[in-house]
């Protein structure tokens, strides 16, 4: 019998009875490693193009416009739309590993479909994966030109983890 750890997420907007006005995480599966998956949902009335959206588990993700270095991942979505009320499943591993656990294919895979965050610079490290004990996952928007990124949704789990604090970073409001 396979053991799964699935983090099903509710955002504050859903808890308060208001629908989110942006894409959000709705599920993160962190174990077993071969079955790691992230679900992103579009609760809006309109399709959203994902070409300027990024997914990362690097806490210094917001330094992307000026520098980046990591052995984990920071990945850009391909030029696709997520339609209204659609959920995209992103496998951290390859499609075959995902299919072996779930008996269907993901919409995207980190290793085969997601793009490096910066053209010509590898930003999806060989150890890309989600830690079972503690981790940070961010969904953010960057236009590719400005010096700041826009947080869209993030989730932190595990022992001793805290949200990102960009207080004092140029261009960002205090957290």
N, CA, C and O of each residue as an XYZ file, in Angstrom:
700
protein
N       0.842     -1.183      0.000
C       0.000      0.000      0.000
C       0.882      1.239      0.000
O       1.804      1.356      0.807
N       0.591      2.168     -0.914
C       1.365      3.394     -1.013
C       0.911      4.387      0.056
O      -0.277      4.506      0.354
N       1.870      5.083      0.613
C       1.576      6.121      1.596
C       1.721      7.476      0.905
O       2.766      7.767      0.322
N       0.695      8.288      0.967
C       0.711      9.606      0.361
C       0.545     10.654      1.443
O      -0.237     10.489      2.380
N       1.280     11.709      1.299
C       1.033     12.884      2.128
C       0.530     13.953      1.178
O       1.263     14.427      0.310
N      -0.711     14.320      1.348
C      -1.346     15.306      0.490
C      -1.730     16.507      1.341
O      -2.409     16.377      2.360
N      -1.292     17.651      0.911
C      -1.640     18.888      1.593
C      -2.734     19.549      0.766
O      -2.457     20.093     -0.303
N      -3.949     19.511      1.236
C      -5.044     20.164      0.546
C      -5.178     21.559      1.123
O      -5.239     21.738      2.339
N      -5.221     22.528      0.254
C      -5.100     23.907      0.675
C      -6.411     24.665      0.562
O      -7.186     24.473     -0.375
N      -6.631     25.515      1.519
C      -7.719     26.474      1.466
C      -7.094     27.843      1.651
O      -6.330     28.050      2.593
N      -7.403     28.771      0.775
C      -6.871     30.105      0.952
C      -7.788     30.898      1.866
O      -8.938     30.518      2.085
N      -7.282     31.991      2.394
C      -8.096     32.842      3.251
C      -9.353     33.315      2.528
O     -10.405     33.475      3.146
N      -9.243     33.538      1.214
C     -10.414     34.018      0.488
C     -11.541     32.988      0.527
O     -12.707     33.365      0.651
N     -11.223     31.700      0.425
C     -12.258     30.688      0.512
C     -12.776     30.577      1.940
O     -13.976     30.393      2.145
N     -11.904     30.685      2.921
C     -12.335     30.591      4.307
C     -13.277     31.712      4.686
O     -14.168     31.537      5.517
N     -13.075     32.857      4.076
C     -13.912     34.006      4.387
C     -15.138     34.095      3.484
O     -15.944     35.016      3.610
N     -15.274     33.132      2.572
C     -16.440     33.118      1.710
C     -16.294     33.941      0.457
O     -17.277     34.144     -0.257
N     -15.099     34.425      0.161
C     -14.856     35.198     -1.048
C     -14.005     34.356     -1.988
O     -13.105     33.633     -1.560
N     -14.301     34.464     -3.249
C     -13.523     33.716     -4.219
C     -12.253     34.493     -4.565
O     -12.275     35.719     -4.672
N     -11.160     33.773     -4.736
C      -9.886     34.397     -5.089
C      -9.993     35.031     -6.477
O     -10.768     34.576     -7.318
N      -9.207     36.082     -6.707
C      -9.198     36.757     -8.001
C      -7.911     36.466     -8.776
O      -7.520     37.238     -9.651
N      -7.260     35.352     -8.450
C      -6.008     34.957     -9.094
C      -5.854     33.445     -8.978
O      -6.587     32.800     -8.228
N      -4.908     32.881     -9.715
C      -4.685     31.442     -9.618
C      -4.126     31.095     -8.244
O      -3.429     31.895     -7.620
N      -4.447     29.882     -7.783
C      -4.063     29.470     -6.427
C      -3.658     27.998     -6.405
O      -4.055     27.212     -7.265
N      -2.857     27.647     -5.397
C      -2.593     26.240     -5.118
C      -3.846     25.630     -4.494
O      -4.493     26.258     -3.656
N      -4.187     24.417     -4.898
C      -5.282     23.720     -4.243
C      -4.855     22.380     -3.670
O      -5.546     21.822     -2.818
N      -3.725     21.858     -4.128
C      -3.224     20.600     -3.572
C      -1.731     20.488     -3.834
O      -1.238     20.868     -4.895
N      -1.021     19.956     -2.839
C       0.388     19.644     -2.983
C       0.590     18.254     -2.387
O       0.301     18.030     -1.211
N       1.083     17.329     -3.193
C       1.375     15.979     -2.717
C       2.890     15.864     -2.610
O       3.605     16.077     -3.589
N       3.381     15.523     -1.410
C       4.824     15.554     -1.167
C       5.478     14.190     -1.002
O       6.705     14.096     -0.966
N       4.690     13.143     -0.903
C       5.271     11.819     -0.785
C       4.298     10.786     -1.320
O       3.091     10.952     -1.145
N       4.765      9.733     -1.960
C       6.159      9.386     -2.218
C       6.775     10.294     -3.286
O       6.061     10.961     -4.034
N       8.085     10.308     -3.344
C       8.797     11.213     -4.245
C       8.330     11.106     -5.697
O       8.199     12.118     -6.385
N       8.080      9.891     -6.158
C       7.682      9.687     -7.555
C       6.275     10.203     -7.842
O       5.895     10.342     -9.004
N       5.504     10.487     -6.803
C       4.123     10.930     -6.991
C       3.926     12.399     -6.621
O       2.788     12.855     -6.504
N       5.014     13.146     -6.435
C       4.889     14.559     -6.065
C       4.128     15.320     -7.148
O       4.433     15.222     -8.337
N       3.129     16.080     -6.702
C       2.299     16.819     -7.652
C       1.814     18.114     -7.010
O       1.626     18.203     -5.796
N       1.621     19.096     -7.852
C       1.100     20.403     -7.440
C      -0.129     20.684     -8.297
O      -0.077     20.551     -9.519
N      -1.227     21.070     -7.666
C      -2.438     21.440     -8.397
C      -2.625     22.947     -8.288
O      -2.580     23.514     -7.196
N      -2.835     23.584     -9.428
C      -3.077     25.027     -9.497
C      -4.443     25.227    -10.144
O      -4.754     24.619    -11.168
N      -5.249     26.084     -9.535
C      -6.635     26.280     -9.948
C      -6.878     27.736    -10.328
O      -6.336     28.647     -9.703
N      -7.696     27.949    -11.358
C      -8.104     29.285    -11.772
C      -9.561     29.512    -11.368
O     -10.465     29.030    -12.049
N      -9.805     30.239    -10.266
C     -11.182     30.480     -9.823
C     -11.840     31.676    -10.504
O     -12.994     31.992    -10.213
N     -11.128     32.341    -11.402
C     -11.674     33.552    -12.028
C     -12.615     33.179    -13.175
O     -12.746     32.008    -13.532
N     -13.260     34.186    -13.738
C     -14.181     33.971    -14.859
C     -13.472     33.961    -16.208
O     -14.096     33.673    -17.229
N     -12.185     34.271    -16.226
C     -11.449     34.410    -17.485
C     -10.239     33.486    -17.531
O      -9.685     33.132    -16.490
N      -9.825     33.090    -18.747
C      -8.576     32.332    -18.858
C      -7.396     33.231    -18.474
O      -7.448     34.447    -18.659
N      -6.340     32.625    -17.941
C      -5.134     33.356    -17.566
C      -3.962     32.728    -18.303
O      -3.732     31.522    -18.212
N      -3.224     33.556    -19.032
C      -2.030     33.061    -19.712
C      -0.913     32.927    -18.689
O      -0.669     33.847    -17.908
N      -0.236     31.786    -18.690
C       0.768     31.485    -17.670
C       2.209     31.802    -18.086
O       3.135     31.497    -17.334
N       2.420     32.394    -19.244
C       3.787     32.568    -19.752
C       4.670     33.438    -18.861
O       5.894     33.354    -18.971
N       4.110     34.266    -17.989
C       4.902     35.082    -17.067
C       4.750     34.628    -15.616
O       5.036     35.387    -14.690
N       4.301     33.392    -15.423
C       4.158     32.826    -14.082
C       5.275     31.818    -13.842
O       5.751     31.152    -14.762
N       5.675     31.727    -12.582
C       6.801     30.885    -12.193
C       6.424     30.067    -10.965
O       5.546     30.445    -10.189
N       7.102     28.948    -10.808
C       6.919     28.050     -9.680
C       8.299     27.760     -9.114
O       9.231     27.455     -9.857
N       8.429     27.856     -7.766
C       9.744     27.647     -7.170
C       9.631     27.135     -5.743
O       8.634     27.349     -5.054
N      10.697     26.448     -5.325
C      10.829     26.075     -3.916
C      12.111     26.665     -3.340
O      12.670     26.149     -2.372
N      12.560     27.744     -3.948
C      13.764     28.451     -3.510
C      13.330     29.715     -2.767
O      12.610     30.543     -3.325
N      13.757     29.865     -1.534
C      13.297     31.008     -0.739
C      13.821     32.348     -1.230
O      13.281     33.388     -0.851
N      14.842     32.355     -2.051
C      15.348     33.608     -2.612
C      14.799     33.844     -4.021
O      15.420     34.547     -4.818
N      13.641     33.261     -4.328
C      13.019     33.380     -5.646
C      12.910     34.831     -6.111
O      13.046     35.109     -7.302
N      12.670     35.741     -5.200
C      12.441     37.147     -5.550
C      13.715     37.841     -6.036
O      13.651     38.974     -6.513
N      14.855     37.190     -5.925
C      16.105     37.735     -6.463
C      16.280     37.392     -7.937
O      17.272     37.787     -8.551
N      15.328     36.662     -8.510
C      15.410     36.237     -9.900
C      15.754     37.366    -10.866
O      16.613     37.177    -11.727
N      15.128     38.513    -10.758
C      15.466     39.548    -11.734
C      16.935     39.952    -11.728
O      17.437     40.419    -12.750
N      17.641     39.787    -10.607
C      19.032     40.230    -10.547
C      20.032     39.088    -10.443
O      21.148     39.202    -10.949
N      19.660     38.000     -9.803
C      20.584     36.868     -9.676
C      19.825     35.626     -9.271
O      18.714     35.692     -8.745
N      20.450     34.492     -9.530
C      19.840     33.239     -9.113
C      20.901     32.161     -9.054
O      21.787     32.097     -9.906
N      20.805     31.330     -8.058
C      21.689     30.186     -7.955
C      21.093     29.206     -6.972
O      20.835     29.563     -5.822
N      20.868     27.966     -7.405
C      20.264     26.990     -6.520
C      20.434     25.595     -7.094
O      20.652     25.418     -8.293
N      20.331     24.617     -6.222
C      20.350     23.233     -6.688
C      18.941     22.664     -6.742
O      18.773     21.483     -7.047
N      17.931     23.463     -6.456
C      16.553     22.980     -6.470
C      15.857     23.494     -7.734
O      16.356     23.247     -8.831
N      14.734     24.196     -7.625
C      14.115     24.636     -8.876
C      13.429     25.988     -8.771
O      12.887     26.383     -7.739
N      13.487     26.666     -9.902
C      12.686     27.846    -10.178
C      12.355     27.722    -11.663
O      13.243     27.797    -12.513
N      11.088     27.534    -11.962
C      10.683     27.192    -13.320
C       9.599     28.131    -13.822
O       8.742     28.589    -13.066
N       9.661     28.405    -15.123
C       8.679     29.258    -15.789
C       7.674     28.361    -16.515
O       8.040     27.351    -17.115
N       6.412     28.749    -16.445
C       5.390     28.019    -17.178
C       5.550     28.263    -18.678
O       6.005     29.331    -19.089
N       5.182     27.290    -19.486
C       5.176     27.527    -20.933
C       4.036     28.482    -21.294
O       3.212     28.826    -20.447
N       4.001     28.898    -22.536
C       2.982     29.827    -23.023
C       1.667     29.074    -23.237
O       1.311     28.706    -24.356
N       0.953     28.856    -22.113
C      -0.339     28.173    -22.146
C      -1.324     28.957    -21.298
O      -0.935     29.795    -20.484
N      -2.597     28.678    -21.497
C      -3.646     29.281    -20.683
C      -4.173     28.264    -19.687
O      -4.205     27.063    -19.956
N      -4.584     28.768    -18.532
C      -5.383     27.973    -17.600
C      -6.776     28.605    -17.652
O      -6.965     29.763    -17.279
N      -7.724     27.832    -18.114
C      -9.079     28.346    -18.313
C      -9.804     28.557    -16.993
O      -9.389     28.053    -15.949
N     -10.873     29.295    -17.060
C     -11.720     29.531    -15.900
C     -12.145     28.204    -15.290
O     -12.574     27.295    -16.001
N     -12.024     28.096    -13.970
C     -12.398     26.917    -13.201
C     -11.643     25.650    -13.617
O     -12.119     24.539    -13.380
N     -10.484     25.810    -14.227
C      -9.645     24.675    -14.610
C      -8.555     24.466    -13.565
O      -8.063     25.423    -12.967
N      -8.185     23.208    -13.353
C      -7.073     22.850    -12.487
C      -5.980     22.230    -13.341
O      -6.253     21.349    -14.156
N      -4.748     22.681    -13.161
C      -3.583     22.090    -13.815
C      -2.832     21.253    -12.801
O      -2.578     21.704    -11.684
N      -2.474     20.034    -13.183
C      -1.650     19.174    -12.347
C      -0.229     19.182    -12.882
O       0.008     18.867    -14.048
N       0.706     19.541    -12.029
C       2.118     19.605    -12.400
C       2.864     18.542    -11.613
O       2.931     18.597    -10.385
N       3.424     17.570    -12.329
C       4.215     16.530    -11.693
C       5.638     17.032    -11.521
O       6.210     17.620    -12.439
N       6.209     16.801    -10.345
C       7.599     17.184    -10.123
C       8.525     16.227    -10.869
O       9.600     16.627    -11.318
N       8.122     14.991    -11.001
C       8.914     13.982    -11.718
C       8.406     13.869    -13.157
O       7.550     14.643    -13.586
N       8.937     12.909    -13.887
C       8.555     12.716    -15.276
C       7.152     12.107    -15.393
O       6.594     11.606    -14.417
N       6.609     12.160    -16.588
C       5.246     11.700    -16.841
C       5.069     10.211    -16.531
O       4.038      9.806    -15.995
N       6.060      9.410    -16.863
C       5.976      7.966    -16.630
C       5.872      7.645    -15.136
O       5.053      6.816    -14.740
N       6.685      8.286    -14.313
C       6.633      8.066    -12.861
C       5.269      8.464    -12.309
O       4.695      7.755    -11.483
N       4.759      9.593    -12.766
C       3.444     10.058    -12.334
C       2.374      9.040    -12.716
O       1.535      8.664    -11.897
N       2.416      8.599    -13.977
C       1.419      7.660    -14.477
C       1.472      6.328    -13.741
O       0.434      5.696    -13.550
N       2.651      5.890    -13.325
C       2.778      4.643    -12.567
C       2.005      4.698    -11.250
O       1.518      3.668    -10.783
N       1.884      5.880    -10.645
C       1.147      6.029     -9.384
C      -0.322      6.338     -9.573
O      -1.170      5.820     -8.847
N      -0.624      7.178    -10.543
C      -1.989      7.681    -10.668
C      -2.793      7.075    -11.816
O      -4.012      7.240    -11.870
N      -2.129      6.382    -12.725
C      -2.766      5.755    -13.900
C      -3.376      6.767    -14.867
O      -4.296      6.435    -15.614
N      -2.883      7.960    -14.855
C      -3.205      8.968    -15.861
C      -2.026      9.935    -15.909
O      -1.161      9.902    -15.034
N      -1.988     10.789    -16.917
C      -0.858     11.701    -17.090
C      -1.148     13.070    -16.477
O      -2.297     13.508    -16.439
N      -0.105     13.738    -16.000
C      -0.292     15.114    -15.504
C      -0.456     16.059    -16.685
O      -0.203     15.685    -17.830
N      -0.878     17.274    -16.402
C      -0.963     18.292    -17.453
C       0.424     18.774    -17.859
O       0.688     19.020    -19.036
N       1.309     18.905    -16.870
C       2.683     19.358    -17.105
C       3.628     18.598    -16.188
O       3.215     18.088    -15.146
N       4.884     18.522    -16.572
C       5.905     17.999    -15.665
C       6.989     19.051    -15.497
O       7.288     19.809    -16.420
N       7.566     19.086    -14.316
C       8.640     20.039    -14.051
C       9.820     19.788    -14.985
O      10.400     20.728    -15.528
N      10.169     18.521    -15.166
C      11.377     18.188    -15.918
C      11.219     18.270    -17.426
O      12.199     18.525    -18.125
N      10.008     18.060    -17.954
C       9.843     18.015    -19.405
C       9.100     19.209    -19.999
O       9.332     19.556    -21.157
N       8.220     19.841    -19.242
C       7.361     20.882    -19.805
C       7.655     22.294    -19.306
O       7.510     23.266    -20.048
N       8.065     22.396    -18.053
C       8.350     23.719    -17.495
C       9.673     24.215    -18.078
O      10.532     23.419    -18.459
N       9.823     25.519    -18.142
C      10.990     26.143    -18.761
C      11.930     26.686    -17.693
O      11.510     26.984    -16.575
N      13.212     26.814    -18.050
C      14.135     27.495    -17.156
C      13.654     28.928    -16.965
O      13.135     29.547    -17.893
N      13.830     29.440    -15.768
C      13.324     30.775    -15.434
C      14.022     31.869    -16.224
O      13.417     32.891    -16.547
N      15.287     31.655    -16.532
C      16.071     32.624    -17.290
C      16.635     31.886    -18.499
O      17.300     30.861    -18.349
N      16.374     32.401    -19.691
C      16.872     31.745    -20.891
C      18.387     31.606    -20.827
O      19.100     32.551    -20.488
N      18.858     30.426    -21.156
C      20.290     30.166    -21.173
C      20.892     29.843    -19.820
O      22.095     29.596    -19.739
N      20.105     29.835    -18.756
C      20.602     29.527    -17.410
C      19.751     28.418    -16.809
O      18.539     28.573    -16.663
N      20.371     27.313    -16.464
C      19.636     26.195    -15.883
C      19.144     26.573    -14.496
O      19.936     26.899    -13.612
N      17.826     26.526    -14.311
C      17.240     26.891    -13.020
C      16.360     25.770    -12.464
O      15.641     25.963    -11.483
N      16.424     24.609    -13.094
C      15.741     23.433    -12.577
C      16.834     22.442    -12.219
O      17.316     21.701    -13.076
N      17.226     22.430    -10.941
C      18.359     21.643    -10.490
C      18.110     20.146    -10.496
O      16.968     19.689    -10.542
N      19.180     19.405    -10.449
C      19.088     17.943    -10.488
C      18.421     17.369     -9.240
O      17.918     16.245     -9.272
N      18.410     18.122     -8.148
C      17.768     17.636     -6.921
C      16.363     18.195     -6.749
O      15.817     18.161     -5.646
N      15.767     18.711     -7.826
C      14.432     19.300     -7.749
C      13.436     18.300     -7.177
O      13.308     17.177     -7.663
N      12.749     18.725     -6.156
C      11.743     17.896     -5.505
C      11.185     18.633     -4.312
O      11.649     19.719     -3.965
N      10.188     18.041     -3.684
C       9.557     18.645     -2.523
C       9.935     17.851     -1.285
O       9.717     16.641     -1.225
N      10.490     18.520     -0.317
C      10.896     17.870      0.925
C       9.678     17.421      1.711
O       8.687     18.144      1.808
N       9.760     16.213      2.275
C       8.646     15.695      3.064
C       8.524     16.385      4.420
O       7.418     16.548      4.934
N       9.650     16.791      5.002
C       9.657     17.337      6.359
C       9.375     18.826      6.425
O       8.648     19.283      7.308
N       9.940     19.582      5.506
C       9.708     21.018      5.477
C      10.057     21.529      4.096
O      10.962     21.016      3.438
N       9.340     22.531      3.674
C       9.558     23.068      2.332
C       8.795     24.371      2.183
O       7.985     24.754      3.028
N       9.079     25.017      1.105
C       8.474     26.278      0.732
C       8.119     26.172     -0.741
O       8.953     25.735     -1.534
N       6.925     26.553     -1.131
C       6.528     26.532     -2.535
C       5.860     27.853     -2.857
O       4.942     28.286     -2.161
N       6.331     28.489     -3.922
C       5.816     29.806     -4.311
C       5.352     29.783     -5.765
O       6.000     29.194     -6.631
N       4.243     30.420     -6.006
C       3.745     30.692     -7.341
C       3.837     32.207     -7.473
O       3.239     32.938     -6.684
N       4.589     32.684     -8.475
C       4.746     34.135     -8.604
C       4.717     34.567    -10.058
O       4.842     33.753    -10.973
N       4.549     35.870    -10.247
C       4.469     36.495    -11.562
C       5.664     37.413    -11.730
O       6.016     38.165    -10.821
N       6.288     37.346    -12.902
C       7.370     38.274    -13.243
C       7.268     38.574    -14.723
O       7.177     37.653    -15.536
N       7.281     39.837    -15.084
C       7.125     40.230    -16.481
C       8.408     40.052    -17.297
O       8.399     40.258    -18.511
N       9.497     39.675    -16.650
C      10.755     39.463    -17.357
C      11.605     40.709    -17.478
O      12.736     40.639    -17.958
N      11.078     41.863    -17.048
C      11.800     43.119    -17.216
C      11.979     43.893    -15.915
O      13.049     44.447    -15.665
N      10.936     43.935    -15.084
C      11.009     44.770    -13.887
C      11.971     44.164    -12.875
O      12.392     43.015    -13.006
N      12.304     44.948    -11.879
C      13.261     44.492    -10.864
C      12.584     43.786     -9.693
O      13.260     43.355     -8.759
N      11.258     43.664     -9.732
C      10.546     42.974     -8.654
C       9.610     41.912     -9.231
O       9.197     41.986    -10.389
N       9.294     40.945     -8.413
C       8.323     39.912     -8.777
C       7.076     40.111     -7.928
O       7.122     40.777     -6.894
N       5.969     39.534     -8.365
C       4.710     39.647     -7.639
C       4.317     38.276     -7.108
O       4.105     37.348     -7.889
N       4.217     38.139     -5.792
C       3.760     36.887     -5.191
C       2.298     36.659     -5.574
O       1.479     37.576     -5.507
N       1.983     35.439     -5.971
C       0.616     35.079     -6.329
C       0.030     34.171     -5.248
O      -1.063     34.432     -4.745
N       0.747     33.112     -4.892
C       0.321     32.215     -3.827
C       1.554     31.483     -3.321
O       2.453     31.164     -4.099
N       1.600     31.216     -2.028
C       2.670     30.359     -1.531
C       2.210     29.569     -0.332
O       1.259     29.918      0.367
N       2.939     28.476     -0.128
C       2.595     27.555      0.938
C       3.875     27.077      1.603
O       4.858     26.757      0.935
N       3.849     27.034      2.917
C       4.994     26.606      3.712
C       4.529     25.466      4.598
O       3.448     25.540      5.183
N       5.329     24.409      4.706
C       4.982     23.316      5.614
C       6.226     22.843      6.337
O       7.356     23.028      5.886
N       5.973     22.233      7.461
C       7.052     21.583      8.197
C       7.572     22.370      9.374
O       7.158     23.496      9.648
N       8.462     21.751     10.029
C       9.095     22.183     11.249
C       9.975     23.417     11.027
O      10.887     23.389     10.201
N       9.710     24.474     11.747
C      10.580     25.642     11.747
C      10.534     26.491     10.499
O      11.393     27.356     10.322
N       9.567     26.280      9.629
C       9.480     27.071      8.414
C       8.671     28.340      8.679
O       7.761     28.357      9.507
N       9.021     29.375      7.970
C       8.294     30.633      8.084
C       8.120     31.216      6.691
O       8.847     30.858      5.765
N       7.168     32.100      6.549
C       6.964     32.760      5.268
C       8.147     33.642      4.912
O       9.002     33.930      5.749
N       8.181     34.056      3.684
C       9.263     34.911      3.199
C       9.036     36.329      3.705
O       7.917     36.842      3.687
N      10.108     36.943      4.152
C      10.060     38.312      4.631
C      10.971     39.152      3.745
O      12.195     39.068      3.843
N      10.363     39.966      2.877
C      11.132     40.816      1.965
C      11.280     42.239      2.513
O      11.654     43.155      1.781
N      10.985     42.415      3.801
C      11.156     43.722      4.423
C      12.599     44.180      4.235
O      13.541     43.446      4.533
N      12.751     45.375      3.748
C      14.088     45.916      3.532
C      14.649     45.657      2.145
O      15.673     46.230      1.772
N      13.987     44.797      1.375
C      14.425     44.534      0.003
C      13.888     45.653     -0.886
O      12.705     45.986     -0.826
N      14.746     46.220     -1.697
C      14.375     47.353     -2.550
C      13.202     46.994     -3.466
O      13.214     45.961     -4.135
N      12.194     47.864     -3.484
C      11.037     47.695     -4.343
C       9.873     46.936     -3.710
O       8.799     46.860     -4.305
N      10.064     46.375     -2.522
C       9.012     45.582     -1.881
C       8.492     46.301     -0.639
O       9.237     46.997      0.052
N       7.201     46.119     -0.371
C       6.606     46.624      0.847
C       7.076     45.778      2.025
O       7.431     44.614      1.837
N       7.086     46.334      3.229
C       7.433     45.517      4.413
C       6.418     44.393      4.610
O       5.214     44.596      4.450
N       6.907     43.225      4.952
C       6.033     42.078      5.240
C       5.597     42.116      6.685
O       4.856     41.239      7.129
